[in-house]
């Protein structure tokens, strides 16, 4: 076992970075990541099998889940069921940093909207 610093360092795009906690910690039965969005939003997507918990660490998120919108502030969490189309947007000032835990840990489970 080990302790890792949960700071997104891997750049996914110009505005989105991630720290893949599951890999860093050797956890295999759930997926856990910390993301930072400078501005804008993630791609709309859904997971066929995984349920997710989004926990905002810093900033303010607007999380669209199917046809509903949820404003989620610091230290607030939202659960997203499998098969729900969702997108996270940074609606605050400054970066948005949030933790995501998902289970089961299924590779290739996400479907991205076109």
C-alpha positions in Angstrom: 0.0 0.0 0.0 1.1 3.6 -0.6 -0.1 7.2 -0.4 -0.2 9.3 -3.6 -0.8 13.0 -4.1 -4.1 13.4 -5.9 -3.2 16.2 -8.2 -4.1 16.0 -11.9 -0.8 15.9 -13.9 -1.7 14.0 -17.1 -3.0 16.3 -19.8 -6.0 15.0 -21.7 -6.6 18.2 -23.6 -5.6 21.9 -23.4 -8.3 22.4 -20.7 -8.6 18.9 -19.0 -6.1 17.0 -16.9 -6.3 13.8 -14.8 -4.6 11.9 -12.0 -5.5 8.2 -12.4 -5.7 7.1 -8.8 -6.7 3.5 -9.4 -3.5 2.8 -11.4 -1.3 4.8 -9.0 -2.7 3.0 -6.0 -2.9 -0.5 -7.5 -6.7 -0.7 -7.1 -8.4 -3.1 -9.5 -12.1 -3.3 -8.5 -13.1 0.3 -9.0 -11.9 3.2 -11.1 -11.0 6.4 -9.3 -9.6 9.6 -10.9 -9.2 13.3 -10.0 -9.9 15.7 -12.9 -9.3 19.4 -13.3 -11.1 21.4 -16.0 -9.7 24.9 -16.5 -12.9 26.0 -18.3 -15.5 24.5 -20.5 -16.8 20.9 -20.1 -16.1 17.3 -20.6 -17.6 15.3 -23.6 -21.1 14.0 -23.0 -20.8 10.3 -22.4 -22.4 7.3 -20.7 -21.2 4.1 -19.1 -22.9 0.8 -20.0 -22.1 -0.9 -16.7 -20.4 1.6 -14.3 -22.1 3.7 -11.7 -20.2 6.8 -10.8 -19.9 9.2 -7.9 -18.7 12.8 -8.6 -17.3 14.7 -5.7 -16.3 18.4 -6.3 -13.1 19.3 -4.5 -12.6 22.9 -5.7 -14.9 25.1 -7.8 -18.5 24.7 -9.0 -19.7 22.1 -11.5 -22.9 21.9 -13.6 -23.5 18.2 -14.2 -26.1 17.3 -16.8 -27.5 13.8 -16.3 -29.9 12.8 -19.1 -32.4 15.7 -19.1 -31.6 17.1 -15.6 -29.0 19.6 -14.5 -27.4 19.6 -11.1 -25.2 22.5 -9.7 -22.6 20.8 -7.5 -20.4 22.9 -5.2 -17.3 22.2 -3.2 -17.5 19.1 -1.0 -20.9 18.1 -2.6 -21.4 14.8 -4.4 -23.7 13.4 -7.1 -24.3 9.8 -8.1 -24.7 8.9 -11.7 -26.3 5.6 -12.6 -25.1 3.3 -15.4 -26.8 4.1 -18.8 -27.2 7.8 -18.0 -25.8 10.3 -20.5 -23.9 12.9 -18.6 -21.4 15.8 -18.9 -19.5 17.9 -16.3 -19.0 21.6 -17.0 -17.0 24.2 -15.0 -19.4 27.0 -14.2 -17.4 28.7 -11.5 -14.5 31.1 -11.5 -11.1 29.4 -11.7 -10.4 25.7 -12.2 -12.9 22.9 -11.3 -11.3 19.9 -9.6 -13.4 16.8 -8.9 -13.0 13.2 -7.8 -14.8 10.4 -9.7 -15.2 6.8 -8.4 -16.8 4.2 -10.6 -17.6 0.6 -10.3 -17.3 -2.0 -11.5 -13.9 -1.4 -13.1 -14.7 -2.2 -16.7 -12.3 -1.3 -19.4 -13.8 0.4 -22.5 -17.2 1.0 -20.7 -17.7 4.6 -21.9 -19.6 5.6 -25.0 -19.0 9.2 -26.2 -21.8 11.2 -27.8 -21.0 12.4 -31.3 
